[in-house]
């Protein structure tokens, strides 16, 4: 009965871990899906975007199923079928299809948040499933009926519809932009999204976003919704221009009508207006554009404040991610140190039972390779009668160690370690260490130091450099034990 319970507990732990892994993966997948949908909305025939979305929803379908999130898996399945039809040319990417995808994305995000919450909520997916099924059946949900050609009263209705659609498009764009900003911490990508929305929706002929980098410069990052490659980015020193100092330090809007040099500073604009992305103690950057009407500037100033808020959120998100990474690294180090301490404890207990040097060398070399995770290790002990180092034991694929007798002068790094009592490593010499037929690259040599003499050396090839202290502890302990073995041998004689 106990075994069955243990198996059940293990199964529950595995399922819990699978769910946690998927929730983390899903966060990235949904972010990617949102960004690619924005791109697909602008380029509906982009095959790369269509294929990327197909792969993402396929992954969501399978992974959510394995994690036990059947509702997410069901939506993923329908989306996979939908984009399967698009890939085959049976369905075209249209505004209603994009809107449906964003609605499905919102539902998937809500389901993921619910699954990650300590208090999950019930989310109804029937509406989105019905819409997906209708679309798969050939009925484009949200597509307006063909205009009635007999109608004579269409002018006012069309105008109202256009106003409504324009407002809806702007709200929808803002909603998905906010969704992206919640999870993204890359400021270049974020301002590119804002640049794209201005280019798509607003009336400005041209726009360009610049961000402060290294506190001293502003760098042009995006033009008209396009992220600029590193090699095409223009850099300006903030303190080299009164205009830039006014925008970044004073955080004031600059008009070309009062600062004629703005056109020279930012060529390509007819009547540029430079709007700061306000923050404390100085602006994060600015964007520049040619608005059609001066009244629009207030709207753009509001956008500048909103961009600043989103960038601040992104920077905080980035800091949290960095702190999480640092915490994970520290946790991993602590776990490793704990494992090393446990290894040293158990190895030292084993060493206390040994009665001859060969057993000691065997235990130590095997511990280096299998517990401390060196690539290989070997121990040589000094034969006091011949003055040579005799190979005792090798591990990790080293060949013929127990047949080797090395003159102290034949391997200079070994001689240096024996005579100085210090650790010698590949960092002290660029040469590959030749030990018999074995060639070692990232090698380290440390002496087995007793109270009066150095009994020999440990030679190891490292996988990681942070185990040197652990190796040194074990080597020093081995030197003390060799002292005791020598004393026991003398006492026996």
QUIRA-V625955 format. One record per run of one state. SS is the DSSP state (hx for helix, st for strand, lp for the rest). FROM is the first residue (numbers start at 1). TO is the last residue. If there is no record, write none. Layout:
SS:FROM:TO / SS:FROM:TO
//
This chain:
lp:1:1 / hx:2:42 / lp:43:46 / hx:47:66 / lp:67:69 / hx:70:88 / lp:89:94 / hx:95:116 / lp:117:125 / hx:126:136 / lp:137:154 / hx:155:183 / lp:184:186 / hx:187:201 / lp:202:206 / st:207:213 / lp:214:216 / st:217:223 / lp:224:225 / st:226:227 / lp:228:229 / hx:230:232 / lp:233:234 / st:235:237 / hx:238:240 / lp:241:241 / hx:242:248 / lp:249:253 / st:254:255 / lp:256:261 / hx:262:265 / lp:266:272 / st:273:277 / lp:278:284 / st:285:289 / lp:290:293 / hx:294:352 / lp:353:356 / hx:357:370 / lp:371:375 / st:376:383 / lp:384:387 / st:388:395 / lp:396:400 / hx:401:403 / lp:404:404 / st:405:407 / hx:408:410 / lp:411:411 / hx:412:420 / lp:421:423 / st:424:425 / hx:426:428 / lp:429:432 / st:433:435 / lp:436:437 / st:438:440 / lp:441:442 / st:443:449 / lp:450:453 / st:454:461 / lp:462:464 / hx:465:492 / lp:493:493
//
